[in-house]
């Protein structure tokens, strides 16, 4: 007849299964830690690329602003009365909008 102690053998199969489960969980934890580390590295690289692109766009915008400012200054020098008229008209429009 099989007794409960003989069904489980000498106790080692249950202990072996538990040890295997512990080892598997340890491996899963290590894999997750590696995955998180790799994901963090990838995110840092992508952030650096995005920051570099943003910096390049800001530099380009700054260069364009200087070019436009110089172009406007040249036009004002060429046509000072027109520049004064445009400034007066813009001031009038802004003043009338702010009253409403």
Wavefront OBJ file of the C-alpha trace (Angstrom):
o trace
v 0.000 0.000 0.000
v 1.068 3.512 -0.698
v 1.379 5.731 2.311
v 1.598 9.494 2.069
v 5.311 9.352 2.778
v 5.878 6.711 0.089
v 3.819 8.681 -2.472
v 6.155 11.603 -2.226
v 9.183 9.375 -2.067
v 11.900 10.366 0.333
v 10.932 14.062 0.217
v 13.515 15.085 -2.369
v 11.199 15.410 -5.412
v 9.201 18.174 -3.704
v 12.376 19.847 -2.529
v 13.867 19.559 -6.011
v 10.774 21.179 -7.545
v 10.973 24.004 -5.015
v 14.668 24.535 -5.711
v 13.976 24.550 -9.453
v 11.211 27.100 -8.956
v 13.487 29.281 -6.831
v 16.215 29.118 -9.486
v 13.717 29.955 -12.229
v 12.424 32.949 -10.273
v 15.970 34.121 -9.678
v 16.666 33.876 -13.428
v 13.475 35.829 -14.203
v 14.506 38.555 -11.756
v 17.947 38.782 -13.370
v 16.395 38.918 -16.838
v 14.030 41.684 -15.742
v 16.892 43.655 -14.204
v 18.859 43.353 -17.446
v 15.815 44.369 -19.479
v 15.239 47.436 -17.300
v 18.890 48.420 -17.575
v 18.842 48.029 -21.375
v 15.574 49.972 -21.624
v 17.059 52.764 -19.529
v 20.141 52.914 -21.735
v 18.006 53.035 -24.868
v 15.829 55.793 -23.402
v 18.939 57.799 -22.494
v 20.297 57.435 -26.030
v 16.979 58.510 -27.553
v 16.809 61.502 -25.206
v 20.328 62.540 -26.240
v 19.400 62.289 -29.933
v 16.245 64.346 -29.351
v 18.205 66.955 -27.366
v 20.782 67.216 -30.155
v 18.008 67.708 -32.739
v 16.358 70.343 -30.557
v 19.653 72.144 -30.088
v 20.245 72.113 -33.859
v 16.748 73.490 -34.508
v 17.258 76.232 -31.913
v 20.601 77.189 -33.464
v 19.010 77.313 -36.917
v 16.134 79.442 -35.623
v 18.614 81.830 -34.002
v 20.528 82.169 -37.260
v 17.297 82.824 -39.175
v 16.227 85.457 -36.622
v 19.532 87.292 -37.082
v 19.150 87.137 -40.869
v 15.584 88.497 -40.701
v 16.579 91.230 -38.262
v 19.384 92.318 -40.594
v 17.016 92.241 -43.593
v 14.462 94.386 -41.747
v 17.180 96.815 -40.640
v 18.343 97.124 -44.250
v 14.788 97.825 -45.443
v 14.290 100.428 -42.718
v 17.518 102.156 -43.798
v 16.386 102.073 -47.439
v 12.826 103.302 -46.724
v 12.705 105.133 -43.380
v 9.371 106.873 -44.011
v 7.677 103.617 -44.974
v 9.046 101.999 -41.806
v 7.623 104.816 -39.677
v 4.253 104.475 -41.412
v 4.188 100.727 -40.852
v 5.122 101.175 -37.182
v 2.350 103.761 -36.703
v -0.212 101.512 -38.400
v 0.815 98.518 -36.309
v 0.596 100.615 -33.129
v -2.860 101.864 -34.098
v -4.099 98.308 -34.775
v -2.703 96.981 -31.497
v -4.143 99.903 -29.531
v -7.584 99.440 -31.061
v -7.499 95.699 -30.320
v -6.496 96.256 -26.695
v -9.386 98.685 -26.121
v -11.968 96.064 -27.008
l 1 2 3 4 5 6 7 8 9 10 11 12 13 14 15 16 17 18 19 20 21 22 23 24 25 26 27 28 29 30 31 32 33 34 35 36 37 38 39 40 41 42 43 44 45 46 47 48 49 50 51 52 53 54 55 56 57 58 59 60 61 62 63 64 65 66 67 68 69 70 71 72 73 74 75 76 77 78 79 80 81 82 83 84 85 86 87 88 89 90 91 92 93 94 95 96 97 98 99 100
